[in-house]
Amino acid sequence: MGAQRGNGKKVTGKHLALNRRRKANTNGQLVYSAFLRRFESMKLLIALLLLGSTTAAFSQKQTKAGVAIRQLLAQQSDAWNKGDLEAFMQPYWNSDSLLFIGKSGVKHGWAVTLANYKKGYPDTAAMGKLHFDILETRILSSEYVFLVGKWHLQRTIGDIGGHFTLLFRCIKGQWKIIADHSS
């Protein structure tokens, strides 16, 4: 059933909808509705741009962390190959909380780790030449990086090697190894 107009003709649902649209248009509501749609599109575009810039900033931090950590490992390898265990230990966190897991089990502390290296590698013949292969680097956050790699010692008394995992933490702007599991 439809309503009747002032002229006596019936008005259907279709006509009522058209009249509503016309009234909305004359009141400026349609213009406002179009503005809202554009505004929502702009908000989405801005959100995507911000997400992209945040991702780029995080990616840049990842690259900087990765480069810094690779440089530390290169410095460690150079120090080892010169027979300088103290310099080799510089990337390690100089703390009693340093965690080192090796063939003799779990050990804590920078001094304990250095003493174990000196005991296990008393001279350059035992130390040989060290080479690292980085297999995987995972940036866990702006403060932590997890690394998996292989180590190899080329020695006159026989080559040895194995795998390692390192957990780095950025402490006072410097990347430090806070946990090392080498086997």
Beta strands, then each sheet from edge to edge (+ up, - down):
strand 1: 3-4
strand 2: 10-11
strand 3: 99-102
strand 4: 105-108
strand 5: 129-139
strand 6: 144-154
strand 7: 160-171
strand 8: 174-182
sheet 1: 1+ 2-
sheet 2: 4+ 3- 8- 7+ 6- 5+
end
